[in-house]
Amino acid sequence: MQNNFNKEKTKPSEEKREGSIFTEQEVRSTVKGFVLAWLKGKIKIIFPTKEEIIRFFKEDLEQDVSAIEATQVEVYTKKNFVDLILICSDEQATPEEQRKALSDLFNAILIFRSSRRLEGEFLEYNFEERLRRLEGGLAVTNNLVKELIELHRGELELD
């Protein structure tokens, strides 16, 4: 990882990525919601065990793998997952490193979910957008209330 203190600060794009049905912001929000839920214990990831790895290699790939090699794969899978989270939360990581880690985590979420290796639910993390919408709605409501008060004052002055 580079140690570059003059990195460009990039905002996630609202544009759809080439070949993707999700914007960069949607991917970021999904990954953030997933990681926060995992950290809070609201979801559990069932990583492949050594035994499952041995069975996979033997049955699906028709290769023998030792218990030591399977254990190495098991440990690597868990370590890689945590490393990706650390890159996403590291201010010293370059924007490109963070984009790659986000993409890899998003892919992992899809794989975990499709292979039934997730227990629990997580919500997309999007409080900032929700807050902006609520503030906008509140401003509109406040303006309408002010207009009603002014109209009511005008009616009282006419009486």
C-alpha positions as CSV (number, residue, x, y, z in Angstrom):
1,M,0.0,0.0,0.0
2,Q,1.4,3.4,-0.9
3,N,2.0,6.0,1.7
4,N,0.9,9.1,-0.1
5,F,-0.4,12.0,2.0
6,N,-1.5,14.1,-1.0
7,K,-4.1,11.8,-2.4
8,E,-7.0,13.1,-4.4
9,K,-10.3,13.0,-2.4
10,T,-12.9,11.4,-4.6
11,K,-16.6,11.2,-4.0
12,P,-18.3,8.0,-5.1
13,S,-19.9,8.4,-8.5
14,E,-23.6,8.4,-8.9
15,E,-23.1,7.1,-12.5
16,K,-23.5,3.5,-13.2
17,R,-20.2,1.7,-13.7
18,E,-19.5,0.2,-17.1
19,G,-21.3,-3.1,-17.3
20,S,-22.8,-2.7,-13.8
21,I,-26.4,-2.3,-12.7
22,F,-25.2,-0.5,-9.5
23,T,-23.7,2.9,-9.0
24,E,-20.4,3.2,-7.1
25,Q,-22.4,4.9,-4.3
26,E,-24.9,2.0,-4.2
27,V,-22.0,-0.5,-3.9
28,R,-20.4,1.6,-1.2
29,S,-23.7,1.9,0.8
30,T,-24.3,-1.8,0.5
31,V,-20.8,-2.8,1.6
32,K,-20.9,-0.3,4.5
33,G,-24.2,-1.6,5.7
34,F,-22.9,-5.1,5.5
35,V,-19.7,-4.4,7.4
36,L,-21.5,-2.5,10.1
37,A,-24.1,-5.3,10.6
38,W,-21.2,-7.8,10.7
39,L,-19.3,-5.8,13.3
40,K,-22.4,-5.4,15.4
41,G,-23.1,-9.2,15.2
42,K,-26.3,-8.8,13.3
43,I,-25.1,-11.1,10.6
44,K,-22.9,-14.1,10.6
45,I,-20.7,-15.2,7.8
46,I,-20.3,-19.0,7.5
47,F,-16.8,-19.3,6.0
48,P,-15.9,-22.6,4.3
49,T,-14.3,-25.0,6.7
50,K,-11.2,-27.1,6.1
51,E,-13.5,-30.1,5.6
52,E,-15.6,-28.3,3.0
53,I,-12.5,-27.2,1.2
54,I,-11.1,-30.7,1.0
55,R,-14.5,-32.0,-0.2
56,F,-14.8,-29.2,-2.8
57,F,-11.3,-29.9,-4.2
58,K,-12.0,-33.7,-4.3
59,E,-15.5,-33.7,-5.7
60,D,-15.7,-30.6,-7.9
61,L,-12.1,-30.2,-9.0
62,E,-11.0,-33.9,-8.8
63,Q,-7.9,-32.9,-6.9
64,D,-6.5,-34.0,-3.7
65,V,-5.6,-31.4,-1.2
66,S,-3.9,-31.9,2.2
67,A,-5.5,-30.9,5.5
68,I,-2.7,-28.3,5.9
69,E,-3.4,-26.8,2.5
70,A,-7.1,-26.7,3.2
71,T,-6.4,-25.0,6.5
72,Q,-4.3,-22.5,4.7
73,V,-7.1,-21.7,2.3
74,E,-9.6,-21.5,5.2
75,V,-7.3,-19.0,7.1
76,Y,-6.5,-17.0,3.9
77,T,-10.3,-16.6,3.1
78,K,-11.0,-15.1,6.5
79,K,-7.8,-13.0,6.5
80,N,-8.5,-11.7,3.0
81,F,-12.0,-10.7,4.1
82,V,-10.7,-8.7,7.1
83,D,-7.9,-7.2,5.0
84,L,-10.5,-5.9,2.5
85,I,-12.4,-4.2,5.3
86,L,-9.2,-2.6,6.6
87,I,-8.4,-1.2,3.2
88,C,-11.9,0.3,2.9
89,S,-11.5,2.0,6.2
90,D,-7.8,3.1,5.8
91,E,-7.3,6.7,5.1
92,Q,-3.8,5.9,3.7
93,A,-5.2,3.6,1.0
94,T,-5.4,5.2,-2.4
95,P,-8.8,5.8,-4.0
96,E,-8.1,3.0,-6.5
97,E,-7.2,0.5,-3.7
98,Q,-10.4,1.4,-1.9
99,R,-12.5,1.0,-5.1
100,K,-11.0,-2.4,-5.7
101,A,-11.5,-3.5,-2.1
102,L,-15.1,-2.3,-2.2
103,S,-15.7,-4.2,-5.4
104,D,-14.1,-7.3,-4.0
105,L,-16.2,-7.0,-0.8
106,F,-19.4,-6.5,-2.8
107,N,-18.6,-9.6,-4.8
108,A,-18.0,-11.5,-1.6
109,I,-21.4,-10.4,-0.3
110,L,-23.0,-11.7,-3.4
111,I,-21.2,-15.0,-3.2
112,F,-21.9,-15.4,0.6
113,R,-25.6,-14.7,0.0
114,S,-26.0,-16.9,-3.1
115,S,-24.2,-19.8,-1.4
116,R,-26.3,-19.4,1.8
117,R,-23.3,-18.5,3.9
118,L,-25.0,-15.5,5.5
119,E,-27.2,-15.6,8.6
120,G,-29.2,-12.5,9.5
121,E,-30.1,-9.4,7.6
122,F,-28.4,-6.1,6.8
123,L,-29.7,-2.8,5.4
124,E,-28.0,-0.6,2.9
125,Y,-26.2,2.2,4.7
126,N,-27.6,5.4,3.4
127,F,-28.4,7.6,6.3
128,E,-26.9,10.7,4.7
129,E,-29.2,10.5,1.7
130,R,-32.2,9.8,3.9
131,L,-31.3,12.8,6.1
132,R,-31.0,15.1,3.1
133,R,-34.5,14.0,1.9
134,L,-35.9,14.5,5.4
135,E,-34.3,17.9,5.7
136,G,-35.7,18.8,2.3
137,G,-39.2,17.6,3.2
138,L,-39.0,19.5,6.5
139,A,-38.0,22.7,4.8
140,V,-41.0,22.4,2.4
141,T,-43.3,21.7,5.4
142,N,-41.9,24.7,7.3
143,N,-42.5,27.0,4.3
144,L,-46.0,25.8,3.9
145,V,-46.7,26.4,7.6
146,K,-45.3,29.9,7.3
147,E,-47.5,30.6,4.3
148,L,-50.6,29.3,6.2
149,I,-49.8,31.5,9.2
150,E,-49.4,34.5,6.9
151,L,-52.7,33.7,5.1
152,H,-54.4,33.3,8.5
153,R,-53.0,36.7,9.7
154,G,-54.2,38.3,6.5
155,E,-57.7,36.9,7.1
156,L,-57.7,38.1,10.7
157,E,-56.7,41.6,9.5
158,L,-59.6,41.7,7.1
159,D,-62.1,40.9,9.8
